[in-house]
């Protein structure tokens, strides 16, 4: 029994992760997909199969856990953002003890396209704007030990801080503008991976900063400076009894209409992923609140005029109205 096809290292889970096995005996065949700790992520059985071909991506995607980072500026492990798994094959009913073939372990990324180290996994441009006091995270795929040099510039000074970690593979780097008070620009140099540059602007009190899971397998951030409208809707049950009409509020939700700044088509294309992403959060100072995007359509280019993106969001979970 032999694996004749396995996915490449860092294969994207936004596509197929195809395995193929040859089973010369031709009997019933079991497949087991397990994570690095040995926990079963998925299992398949092929009846009287001389060969078996299957896509492991659906089982692997269930193991992904995206939780935005909190903490100071520096490197962090990509916990939950990737899946390390091995696939084994054997006669029906014998796994895991009766394993006859094992595919080399692979690390799978959550993006839509394959990536090669070293790389910055992002959908946003490398030149960005960030409000004072805001935080952001960057997703890296490193080929060796990772280093970053953050250069903060003010009107009359320049300071640089170095960060490093002795590991390779998927990594996260968090930048917190509060660690660089007074900075007007921030530049993060990742060596071979390149540089990301920020212009620090005054924070808008009413702005809403969103974080979302992108098609590159990263968590992106953007501050919407304009709140167009805030509405609150309530679901009610009505009845008419001996004492007259009775109204009982059941659930309520708050909806917020946001508008971005006037941006380039490149930035608007990246922001448009908010309409299709499976996970969105409202970013607070230390808390990320899950949200739901109601907008289904986004304009990314309007000829002859500057464009902005307008979306409507609400809390992901509706609140029961129990106060009465």
ABEGO torsion letter per residue (X at the ends): XBBABBBBBGBBAABBBBBBBBBAAGBBBBBBBBBAAGBBABBBBBBGBABBBBBAAAAAAAABBBBBBBEBBEBBBBBGABBBBBBBBBBBGAOAAABABBBBBBBBBABABBBBOBBBBBABBABBBBBBGBBBBBBBBBABBBBBBBBBBBAABBBBBBBBBBBBEBBBBBBBAAABBGBABBBBBAEAAEBBBBBBBBBBAABBBBBBBBAAGBBBBBBBABBABBBBBBBBBBBBBAAEBBBBBABBBBBBBBBBBBBBAAAAAAAAAAAABABBBBBBAABBBBBBBABABBBABBBGBBBBBBBBBBBABBBBBAAX
